Amino acid sequence: MPHCHEESSAAAEAPPESHGETPASPAAGVPPRGWRQFVLLALVLGGILALASVAASLRVSTPPSVSLPIGGTVFYNEACSDCAAYLADELLPALAAANVTPVVVKDYINTPAYRQELRGVNDGLGIPFELQSHLATFVRDQRLTVFEGHVPASLLQESLSLVDRPERLLVHQDSMGSVDAYGAWAFDGSPQHYPIDTSLSVYSAWYATNGGGVRESPAMLPLVLATGLVDGLNPCAFAVLLFFISFLYVSRRPRIEVARIGLLYIFAVFLAYLLIGLGLLLAITVSDDPHLIARVAGVFVIALGAFVLVQPFLRGIPNPFHTPKIAWNHIRARMMQGTQPAAAVAGFLVGLCTFPCSGGIYVAVIGLLAAQTTYWEGLGYLYLYNLAFVLPLVLILAVASNKGLARRTTSWERRHTDMIRQVSGAAMIVVGILTVVLA
C-alpha cells in the first residue's frame, strides 16, 4: 500500500515547535461556538450519509412478484455464445424428451424486464446468490425443479424422472468448460455436492434421511471486519491525521478542540470511503452477472496485491497508486486553516485519495458481498467494513491526544510504512483468492 502522496514523509513530521510564544488568541483557539459548529457539521455529514444510503436503495428497485406457469421457463443471456449452444443442443432437447411443455425462453439481455422478473423469481423462492447462475431454467408441474447453469442433459432428464425427488429441487452446475461436479439443494439446509457421474438419487436418499440439516452461510462478518481493519492500517490516512494533530498542538489548541477537529476529520474520511463503496455495490448489484464481476475484481485485486509486494524491489517501475501532488496540496491547504469545516473538507478529500492508494481490498470485498448477499445485507456489511476501516484512525486520535505520544506515533508510522504496505499487499491477495473461490 503506497504512500498517499509524494510528500508523506514530510507531512508526517510535526512542524517545529517554537518556544516562548504567547498562548494563542481566542481566534486561534476554541471558537466561541465550537460545540455548536461541531454538532452542525456532524449533522450535515450524517445527513449526506443518510441521503446517499436512501438514494442508493431507491436505485435497487423491488423485483416484481412472479408466478411461474406450468411448463418450462428459461432465462438466459443471448450474448453468451456458450449459453446459446447449450440451449439449442442440450437444454431444449432434454426438456422435450421429458415432455416439458410449453417452454418459454426469455432473453434478459435484449429484454431488461426479464432480468427483473428473474430477480423476482429468485427472491420469491429464496434461492441464495451462491446457487444462482447466468442461465436459469424453472420446470413446474406438480413439483418445482430448478436448473441453474449448464446442467448436463442426462442429469436434467434424471432430475425430472426421479420418482422420490423432493417437492422442490435445485440442481446447480455453473461451469461452461469441463464439467466434473454438481450441487443439489431441496430448498432446505445446505446444498450437497457430488461428482458429475453420481446419480441424483444419492442426494434424494440423503435428503430423506437428513432433512437438509442446517444451511451453512459464509462467515461474512469476521471476514468483513478483519479486511476493513487491515485496509484501515493505511499510511495514507495516518500521515495526514498525524500531521494535522501535530499542527493543532503547535498552534496551542486545547485538547478538546483537537478531539473535535480529529473526529470531524475521521467522520469525513468514513463518509467519502462509504460513498465510494455505495457506488461500487450498487453498480455490481444491479449488473447482469454479479458473480462474474466479483471474480474479475478478485483477479484484479490479486494482481494489485502482488504488485504492492514486489514494487519495493522494482524501484525503476513508477508507483501509480498514490494521490497526485496537486490533490495533496489542496488537502494540506485545508488542514493549515485549522478549523472544523477545514477538517471535514480535508477528511473527505483524504477519503477520496485513499481509494486508489489502498482500495484493492475494498473492491474485492464489495464484489464478494454483491455475489453472496442481498443488497440490504451488503449495505449493512458495508457500514461495518467502514467502521472497521476508520477504527485505527480513532485509536490514533486517542493515543495522539498526548503531545509526546503524538510525536512517538508519528515516528513509528514513518518507520513502519513499508511493513504496513506489505501486510496490505498480502491481505489483498488473500481476499482476492477468497473472492474468486466464493463468488
Buried (B, 14 or more C-beta within 10 A) or exposed (E): BBBBBBBBBEBBBBEEEEEEEEEBEEEEBBBEEBEEBBEEBBEEBEEBBEEBBEEBBEEBEEBEEBEBEEBBBBBBBBEBEEBBEBBEEBBBBBBEEBEBEEBEBBBBBEEEEBBBBBBBBBBBBEBBBBBBBBBBBBBBEEEBBBBBBBBBBEBBBBBBEBEEBBEBBBBBBBEBEEBEEBBBBBBBBBBBEBEBEBEBEEBBEBBEEEEBEEEEEBEBEEBBBBBBBBBBBBBBBBBBBBBBBBBBBBBBBEEEBBBBBBBBBBBBBBBBBBBBBBEBBBBBBBBBBBBBBBBBBBBBBBBBBBBBBEBEEEEEEEBEBBBEEEBBEBBBEBBBEBBBBBBBBBBBBBBBBBBBBBBBBBBBBBBBBBBBBBBEEBBBBBBBBBBBBBBBBBEBBEEBBEBEEBBEBBBEBBEBBEEBBBBBBBBBBBBBBBBBEBB
